[in-house]
Every structure is written in C-alpha cells, then in structure tokens.
C-alpha cells in the first residue's frame, strides 16, 4: 500500500527475453554452468515470470516491468570488429545472452529518504566481471532514464571499470517502513577464491557517494569467502531484507556478529532471522535459492516468495514451515514456479529491481496491472521461441524471430524509443 508520503516499494521485473538460452556463460553461477548446453524454453520462461508478477499483484504489491534488451547486441559486436554472422561461437553466445532479465543486477537504488538531496538515486551496474553481462549497461541506462525521467529521480551512469559493480543483488536497505529513512548495506567480496568476487568495495563506496548517503547510516560489509566459494555469486543468494527484517544464512557474511551489532545500533527495531548451517547447509540454501526470494510486506504480514525448489528441499522446507508456524517475523510463504530462470541461475529475487518511490512519478508504460500482463502474455505465447538448443544460436531464422518478438513487445508497450537502445 502507498503510505502517507506517497512512497511505496515497487518491484520491476525483467521480462525474460526471447533469446533465453543455456550457454553456461557465468563462472561461479553453479546452476548456469550445470545446465550449459541443455535446451532452453524462452516462451515458458517468460510466462513463468509473468505468472510471478501476477501473483505479486494479487498480494496487493505494485508491479513494474523492464523489457528485454536488443539481442544479439550488434553494437557490442561491431565494437569488437565483427558481426553476428562472422563472430566466433563464444562471442555469438555472449552477444545473444538474455541475462538482462536479472533486473536485480540492473542498478543500485537509494530511495529519497536516504539521500541528502531528497531524490531517489539509481546507479546502473557495470557488470564488468562477465563478458556477456558487461555490455548490458548502455541499454539499461537508456531504459531507466525513460522510466525514471521525473525530477524525483537521478539516474547515474555506471562506476567505471575495473571496479566491479553488480547492482542491487549486493545491496540491502533496512528501515522501519519503506518511506522512512533507512540503513543502506553494501556487500562486497574479496578476490582469491575459486570463483570471482563480483562486487568490489571501491564500486560500492562510489555508489554511496553518488547517492549522497549519510556515511553514518551506510555500512560496507564483506561477504564470506565460504559463501562465494559455495556458489553465492551475489549476496542475494544468501541474504535478503525487507523493511526492518534481515533474513540471512549463518555463513552469509565474513563477520556476522559485527554486521548484526551495527544494524542493531543503527536500527534498534531490526529483526534478524538467521538460518543456522546446522539446520540448512550452505549448499542446500544455494541450490534451493532459499534466500534468493522476495521478502515483501502485505496486509497479512511479511511474506516470503520462494521458488518451488525451496519446497522440494526437505531441510529448507522443514525450517521454513517451522519458522512460519512460530512467532517469527516471516508469517506467510508463497511458492512460485520459475524453473526456467532457476536453471539459468536466478530465482524470484534475481528477476526484480526494488524501487521505493511514488508510482505517480514513474512513466506509466513501465507499470502493469492484470490486463496489461494478459496482453504481454498473449504476445509471448505467440512470438517467443518455444525452444532454443545450444547448437541453434547461430541460426539466422532464430535471430530474426528473436528480434521481431522484442520489436513487437516494445510496440505493445508503446516504447518504440527503446527499439535501438
């Protein structure tokens, strides 16, 4: 619901694009690499994502969308002195990636109550660690500058390379309610393990400065090396927050005691729900995407939206049911089917970017209701490829289908200015 300030949390979900495929491009993302080479189903993936958005609307949440990027990325290939027809297979795959569907990596967002200038700030993530994601930011920047063109917002370009920034997936905000001044937590990793640490402290500090945050209410927290090594390529695979609730695995942070002490000092009302490793192993938490869930406020209390894989894991579901049955902060569990996106390494939380703002200040073309979702779903069912095999990514007919499907979606949404973005 919209508070007296007019501010409400809006989830902007990435519409899963027609080029969704399993190329296994993301080192450290165990699900993506495990499923490399399998047949992907873009139509089913997009419809699952739309169903998740519809479920959010049924909970009384405000829902937004971010359309897919142009794929293949011809501009990126041109910068590499090639084109899609002549490019080697690994560049074809990287240019065709639908990974912009992970809207949690689109940007870092600081709501107006946290910024000294009273505006909502968004900094587009540079995603420099992975080649297939490093070319997303220009299209993301163009899109966000259309969606958030109102003077209530400031949309910043990315932090320059080589400082890796992966957006909201490594950022948490806690507050008594969405419209109140909050505590912002930036989670970074340190290099040296078997998988890359994608979020640098330098990038996080640069974002905090750009967003004009109060240093006294801003924390920089190191992710545990154990979590990264186990496959938690982003912090949101092992921790999630909503208003004053932090839900985290015992091994999420390098120094959890210090993290919790700082949060209790800065936000005395904070409620910390820590899942012990003895009850749910780090491996079970990551493979089930227990924490890559949407933790949201509804009329029935704090609700956790988890993927079906969490219910299928006996240890995870036993812990969740026990917590929900008790007097803990999380009162309700909602299960959603996002199997296609899970197989590419992202759950419900990966698919959405949270923005606390007055909906009246946002370009209405980016907000949806059930009727608009119906129209989008009908187009997806008609225009998205049913399946993409690993050896099909060079097929000119497939490329034509992918490009036509996106153009038709943008026409449906009246977002023609993004066709070449």
Phi, psi and omega in degrees: 000152177280127180280181183297335178281351185085355183271137180214152175280128179244130175265116175262108181268139172286128173286123184294124190283164182289352178263008180310119180210168184251081179266352177064046189273348194253093178298126183102342174268099191295323180294317181296317181286327179294328183262008181303134177091351179282165178282127177262159183231084184302321182297311179297320180300312181294321179292325175297318178297321178294320178298322177297317178297320179297321178296323176298317178301322181293339177274359181089012181275154174272133189236133174239174180225154170232116182293160178292156179281163175293126180223134001294160178274091184293326180295319179295317178296321178298323178294339176263014177060041177210183174220176188295326181293321186264347186295146173296161190300324182290328176286325174303312182297317181292326179285337184265351186307137177264020188294348175296349174299337178281082186295340177297341178263003183292319187194168167255137187237129173240115181295161184306320182297342182268342187263141183292341178265003176069024178239155176276127183251138174231127175247120181293136181284142180275334174052039188286345186293326183245128184303319185289345179256341186295341181259013179282329195299324180299317179292322177296315180299315180298318182293313182293329179287339172279311184296324186241049181282345181298147179300348177292346185241154167232121179253115185264147171291170185289158169298136182292151172296153013264015186278107186290131178225126184243019169078207188295344178296343178239030183221138179228149178226127178242140180201161178298325171206166189302327183274359180270160173298138187241180172252124181257133185239118177256124183252125182237164178241165176245140181290160175129346179270188182289340180238154182292143171271111193276339182252120179267151177295322181301317179294317179299318179294323178295319178297315180299320178293316180299326182276000177058046180277152176287116181303332181289343181240028180232127182244142173244117192237135179274130173289147182289141177298327180296321180294316179297316181295332180277352178114010176275079186291341172228155179299329184288002172274345181231000179201147177210149180231161170203124184048242185262011183257126170251125179242113189214155173280150180305329184256023182290320189244153180296323180226077185299324181300318180291321177301311183294321180296318179295319179295319180294328177290317185275332180222084186302338180274001184303142175243115184256120177249104181255126178269117183289144179298333179292335179267319179225113181294160176301321179297315179295321180297319184283317182290331179272348185055043178305316185267346175277054185242164174265119176258115190226159177262127178230175178297342180259015180102182182294128184241138177252120179261110187245156175286160178303334179296332177291321177291330182284343180269116188301315183294318181295312184291324177299316179294314181299315180296322178295319179293313182297329180283341179272204183252032182281173183294328182273114189260333185225149177241127174242130181254132178236153179261106175231046186302320183295318178287325176301320181294340177260007171099030178206137181257200184304322183286328179297330187280356186227147173250125182269129178228121175269116185195170172278120181305334181292342180269359184257141176305119187296344178294342181262002178252147185231155167233184183299322181296316179293321177297324176301316182292321177295315181298321179296320178292317178302314181299331182269322194251336183285142175301142178288322183211149173227116176274158184300328183271009183258358190291346176264003184287118181301325179295321177296316180299318179298319178297316181297314183291322178295319182299316180294317178301320180294322178296315180296325176296318178300321182274359183059041180242046182300334181293347179265000185303318182258010183290000000 
